[in-house]
Amino acid sequence: MIRISIAGTGALLLDAAHGSFDQYVQERVWSVARCLATQPDILQALPGVNNLLVMFNVIEQDAVTIERRLRALWDDTFPESLPVRTIEIPVTYGGTVGEDLSEIAYFANLTEEEVIAIHVGGEYRVAAIGAMPGFPYLTGLDSRLAIPRRASPRVSVERGAVSIGGGQAGIMPCTSPTGWHILGKTDEILFDTHRAEPCLFRLGDRVRFRRIG
C-alpha cells in the first residue's frame, strides 16, 4: 500500500516504504519515474529511497488528478531491468580523511581494520541521487555498520568524503554540511558540468570500494 501526500505547491510525494529498504519496490519507483518523464504536465519525477517526488504543472493539473494517476501507474507498472554498470571507487581510509573510523569501530564493537574490510567487501547499489548534485544514496551497507547519523551535523565536510549514515552509504560530491560519519576519502569526481554526462553514477549502478594507500 502506497501513501501519497502533498509536498508543497505543485508536488506530491509517493511513499512506498515498508520498514527496511526493498529493492523490488525501488525498481518499481524507477519504472514509475520513467513513465512520468514522458508526460507533458509532469515537470520532474525524482526517485528517492523507496519513494518518489513528483512535481507537476499546477496550471494544467490539480493534485487530486495527479494522485489518481500515480495510484493507477503504481498498480500497472512493474520493475524493468536497467542497464547495470559496476563502478569501483578507490578509497583512503582512516586518519585525517576518515576521522570517524574509530567511532564507527567502537559503535560496532569491531576493530578499525574489520570495519574497513566489511565496507570494502560490500556490494552497493545506487538507489537514488539527490540532496546535492551527484550524491548517491547507496544501499547494501552491512547491518553491522548501520550507525545512526550524528546528533550534530558537521558544518563542512570535504568533497570526496566516503560516509555512512543509518543503513546507507554515500560519497560527498562537493564540500557541504552533513550528519553522516566519515570513514575515508576518494579523489573521484562525482559531478562535473563539463562532462557529457555530469553525474558519475546512474540509478541502479553497482558500486564497490577499493582500499588504497
C-alpha positions as CSV (number, residue, x, y, z in Angstrom):
1,M,0.0,0.0,0.0
2,I,1.5,3.3,-1.1
3,R,1.0,6.6,0.6
4,I,0.7,9.9,-1.3
5,S,0.9,13.3,0.3
6,I,1.2,16.9,-0.6
7,A,4.8,18.1,-0.7
8,G,4.4,21.8,-1.3
9,T,2.7,23.7,-4.2
10,G,2.7,21.5,-7.3
11,A,4.3,18.5,-5.8
12,L,3.3,15.1,-4.4
13,L,5.3,12.5,-2.5
14,L,4.7,8.9,-3.3
15,D,5.9,6.8,-0.4
16,A,6.2,3.1,-0.9
17,A,8.5,2.3,2.0
18,H,7.5,-0.5,4.4
19,G,10.2,-0.8,7.1
20,S,13.5,-1.8,5.7
21,F,14.7,-1.0,2.2
22,D,13.1,-3.1,-0.6
23,Q,15.0,-3.4,-3.9
24,Y,11.8,-4.6,-5.7
25,V,9.9,-1.6,-4.5
26,Q,12.9,0.6,-5.6
27,E,12.8,-0.8,-9.1
28,R,9.1,0.0,-9.3
29,V,9.8,3.5,-8.2
30,W,12.3,3.8,-11.0
31,S,9.8,2.5,-13.5
32,V,7.1,4.9,-12.5
33,A,9.6,7.8,-12.7
34,R,10.4,6.8,-16.3
35,C,6.8,6.6,-17.3
36,L,6.1,10.1,-15.8
37,A,9.1,11.5,-17.6
38,T,7.2,11.3,-20.9
39,Q,4.1,13.1,-19.7
40,P,4.0,16.8,-20.6
41,D,2.3,18.1,-17.4
42,I,4.9,16.4,-15.2
43,L,7.8,18.8,-14.6
44,Q,10.0,16.3,-12.7
45,A,9.9,12.8,-11.1
46,L,12.7,12.4,-8.7
47,P,13.3,8.9,-7.2
48,G,14.2,8.7,-3.5
49,V,14.8,5.7,-1.4
50,N,11.5,3.7,-1.8
51,N,9.8,7.0,-2.6
52,L,9.2,9.3,-5.5
53,L,8.8,13.1,-5.5
54,V,6.6,14.3,-8.4
55,M,6.4,17.9,-9.5
56,F,3.6,18.9,-11.8
57,N,2.3,21.9,-13.7
58,V,-0.3,23.5,-11.5
59,I,-1.8,25.5,-14.4
60,E,-2.6,22.3,-16.3
61,Q,-3.4,19.8,-13.5
62,D,-4.5,19.6,-9.9
63,A,-3.2,17.4,-7.1
64,V,-6.2,15.1,-7.0
65,T,-5.9,14.2,-10.7
66,I,-2.1,13.6,-10.4
67,E,-2.7,11.5,-7.3
68,R,-5.2,9.3,-9.1
69,R,-2.7,8.9,-12.0
70,L,0.1,8.0,-9.6
71,R,-2.0,5.3,-8.0
72,A,-3.0,3.8,-11.3
73,L,0.6,3.9,-12.6
74,W,1.8,2.2,-9.4
75,D,-0.8,-0.6,-9.8
76,D,0.0,-1.1,-13.5
77,T,3.8,-0.6,-13.5
78,F,6.3,-3.3,-12.7
79,P,10.1,-3.2,-12.5
80,E,12.1,-3.0,-15.7
81,S,15.7,-4.0,-15.8
82,L,18.1,-1.1,-16.0
83,P,21.5,-1.3,-17.7
84,V,23.8,-2.1,-14.7
85,R,27.3,-0.9,-14.6
86,T,29.8,-1.6,-11.8
87,I,31.9,1.4,-10.7
88,E,34.9,0.9,-8.5
89,I,35.8,3.7,-6.1
90,P,39.3,3.9,-4.7
91,V,39.3,5.0,-1.0
92,T,41.9,6.1,1.5
93,Y,40.6,5.0,4.9
94,G,41.1,6.5,8.4
95,G,43.5,9.1,9.6
96,T,42.7,12.7,8.9
97,V,40.5,11.8,5.9
98,G,38.4,9.2,7.9
99,E,38.0,10.9,11.2
100,D,35.0,8.8,12.3
101,L,36.6,5.4,11.7
102,S,37.4,4.8,15.3
103,E,34.0,5.9,16.5
104,I,32.3,3.6,13.9
105,A,34.5,0.7,15.1
106,Y,33.7,1.4,18.8
107,F,29.9,1.5,17.9
108,A,30.1,-1.8,16.0
109,N,32.4,-3.5,18.6
110,L,34.9,-4.1,15.8
111,T,38.5,-3.1,15.1
112,E,39.1,-0.4,12.5
113,E,40.6,-3.0,10.2
114,E,37.4,-5.1,10.5
115,V,35.3,-2.0,9.7
116,I,37.4,-1.3,6.6
117,A,37.2,-5.0,5.5
118,I,33.4,-5.0,5.8
119,H,33.0,-1.8,4.0
120,V,35.3,-2.9,1.1
121,G,33.6,-6.3,1.0
122,G,30.2,-5.0,0.3
123,E,28.4,-4.5,-3.0
124,Y,26.3,-1.4,-3.1
125,R,23.5,-0.2,-5.4
126,V,22.7,3.4,-6.3
127,A,19.0,3.7,-5.1
128,A,18.7,7.5,-5.6
129,I,20.7,10.5,-6.4
130,G,19.9,13.8,-4.6
131,A,20.4,16.0,-1.6
132,M,23.2,17.7,-3.7
133,P,24.2,17.2,-7.3
134,G,25.7,13.8,-7.8
135,F,25.2,12.5,-4.2
136,P,24.5,8.7,-4.4
137,Y,22.3,7.1,-1.8
138,L,23.9,3.6,-1.7
139,T,22.0,0.6,-0.4
140,G,23.7,-2.7,0.6
141,L,25.6,-1.5,3.7
142,D,26.3,-4.3,6.1
143,S,24.0,-4.1,9.1
144,R,27.0,-4.2,11.5
145,L,28.0,-0.7,10.2
146,A,24.5,0.8,10.4
147,I,25.3,3.6,12.8
148,P,22.8,6.4,13.5
149,R,23.7,9.7,11.9
150,R,25.5,12.3,14.0
151,A,23.3,14.3,16.5
152,S,25.1,17.4,15.5
153,P,26.0,17.6,11.7
154,R,29.4,18.9,10.7
155,V,29.2,22.4,9.1
156,S,31.6,21.5,6.3
157,V,32.8,18.1,5.0
158,E,35.1,18.0,2.0
159,R,34.3,16.7,-1.4
160,G,35.1,13.0,-1.8
161,A,34.3,12.0,1.8
162,V,33.2,8.4,1.9
163,S,30.5,8.1,4.5
164,I,27.8,6.0,6.2
165,G,24.6,7.1,7.9
166,G,21.8,5.0,9.2
167,G,21.6,2.0,6.9
168,Q,23.1,3.7,3.8
169,A,26.5,4.6,2.4
170,G,27.4,7.7,0.4
171,I,30.1,9.8,-1.1
172,M,30.2,13.6,-0.9
173,P,30.2,15.1,-4.4
174,C,31.1,18.6,-3.1
175,T,32.1,20.3,0.2
176,S,28.9,20.6,2.2
177,P,27.4,20.1,5.7
178,T,26.5,16.5,6.6
179,G,25.5,14.4,9.6
180,W,26.9,11.2,8.1
181,H,30.0,9.5,9.6
182,I,33.2,9.8,7.6
183,L,35.5,6.7,7.2
184,G,37.6,7.7,4.2
185,K,38.1,9.8,1.1
186,T,38.2,9.3,-2.6
187,D,39.6,11.6,-5.3
188,E,36.9,10.5,-7.8
189,I,34.9,13.4,-9.2
190,L,31.2,12.6,-8.8
191,F,29.7,15.6,-10.5
192,D,31.3,17.7,-13.3
193,T,29.2,20.0,-15.5
194,H,32.0,19.9,-18.2
195,R,31.4,16.2,-18.8
196,A,28.9,15.0,-21.4
197,E,27.2,13.1,-18.5
198,P,27.9,15.3,-15.5
199,C,26.9,12.7,-12.8
200,L,29.3,9.8,-12.4
201,F,26.5,7.5,-11.2
202,R,23.3,6.3,-12.7
203,L,20.3,4.8,-10.9
204,G,20.8,1.1,-10.4
205,D,24.6,1.2,-10.7
206,R,26.6,-1.3,-8.6
207,V,29.4,0.3,-6.6
208,R,32.4,-1.3,-5.0
209,F,35.0,0.3,-2.8
210,R,38.7,-0.5,-3.2
211,R,41.2,0.4,-0.4
212,I,44.3,2.4,-1.5
213,G,47.1,4.0,0.5
